[in-house]
Every structure is written in structure tokens, then in C-alpha cells.
Amino acid sequence: MTPELLGRTLQTIGEVMVAYTAIMVHFRFWKEHKIDKDVFAVMKKEQTFGVIGIVFLIIGYILELPIF
């Protein structure tokens, strides 16, 4: 796999992960209409998922730089 393809793949996965995380947080809040400790626990897991997505975005960007 070329660095460009790997970079684009990680970037796309990261974008989907961040978008999914944002959608799920909003959906959970809309569904629950309240924030309790269970919702906070799920939001913490989704936050971790979102951070991993952001890391993929950064790695994807670096791999697409012309220095590789």
C-alpha cells in the first residue's frame, strides 16, 4: 500500500469516526432528554472513539505530505 493510499484511507476512516461520534452524542441526548451517569459513561467512550478518529485524520494528512 502506498503512503498516499494509506493516508487517504486513514483520513477517510477518521472522518467517518468523528462524524459517527458527533451523530451518536446528539442522538443519545435527543433520545434520553437528560444527562445521567449512564449517558456520561457512553459519551466518554464515544469521546475516545472521536479522538482516535482525529488521530487517524492527522496521520492521514502526514502520510499525504510530499516528503514521503
C-alpha positions as CSV (number, residue, x, y, z in Angstrom):
1,M,0.0,0.0,0.0
2,T,1.4,3.4,-1.0
3,P,1.7,6.1,1.6
4,E,-0.8,8.2,-0.3
5,L,-3.4,5.4,-0.3
6,L,-2.8,4.7,3.3
7,G,-3.0,8.3,4.2
8,R,-6.3,8.7,2.3
9,T,-7.7,5.6,3.9
10,L,-6.8,6.7,7.4
11,Q,-8.2,10.2,6.7
12,T,-11.5,8.7,5.5
13,I,-11.8,6.4,8.5
14,G,-11.0,9.3,10.8
15,E,-13.7,11.5,9.2
16,V,-16.3,8.7,9.5
17,M,-15.4,8.1,13.1
18,V,-15.6,11.7,14.1
19,A,-18.9,12.2,12.2
20,Y,-20.4,9.0,13.8
21,T,-19.3,10.1,17.3
22,A,-21.0,13.5,16.8
23,I,-24.2,12.0,15.5
24,M,-24.4,9.4,18.3
25,V,-23.9,12.0,21.0
26,H,-26.7,14.2,19.6
27,F,-29.0,11.1,19.1
28,R,-28.4,9.9,22.6
29,F,-29.1,13.3,24.1
30,W,-32.3,13.7,21.9
31,K,-33.4,10.2,23.0
32,E,-32.7,10.5,26.7
33,H,-33.7,14.2,27.2
34,K,-31.4,14.1,30.2
35,I,-27.8,13.5,31.1
36,D,-27.2,11.0,33.9
37,K,-24.2,8.9,34.8
38,D,-25.1,6.2,32.2
39,V,-25.2,8.8,29.4
40,F,-21.9,10.3,30.6
41,A,-20.3,6.8,30.5
42,V,-21.4,6.3,26.9
43,M,-20.3,9.8,26.0
44,K,-16.9,9.1,27.4
45,K,-16.5,6.0,25.2
46,E,-17.7,8.0,22.2
47,Q,-15.2,10.7,23.1
48,T,-12.4,8.2,22.9
49,F,-13.7,6.9,19.6
50,G,-13.7,10.5,18.3
51,V,-10.1,11.2,19.5
52,I,-9.0,8.0,17.7
53,G,-10.7,9.4,14.6
54,I,-8.8,12.7,14.9
55,V,-5.5,10.8,15.3
56,F,-6.3,9.0,12.0
57,L,-7.0,12.3,10.3
58,I,-3.7,13.7,11.4
59,I,-1.7,10.6,10.4
60,G,-3.6,10.5,7.1
61,Y,-2.6,14.1,6.5
62,I,1.0,13.5,7.3
63,L,1.2,10.5,5.0
64,E,-0.1,12.6,2.2
65,L,2.6,15.2,2.5
66,P,5.0,15.2,-0.4
67,I,8.0,14.3,1.8
68,F,7.1,10.6,1.7
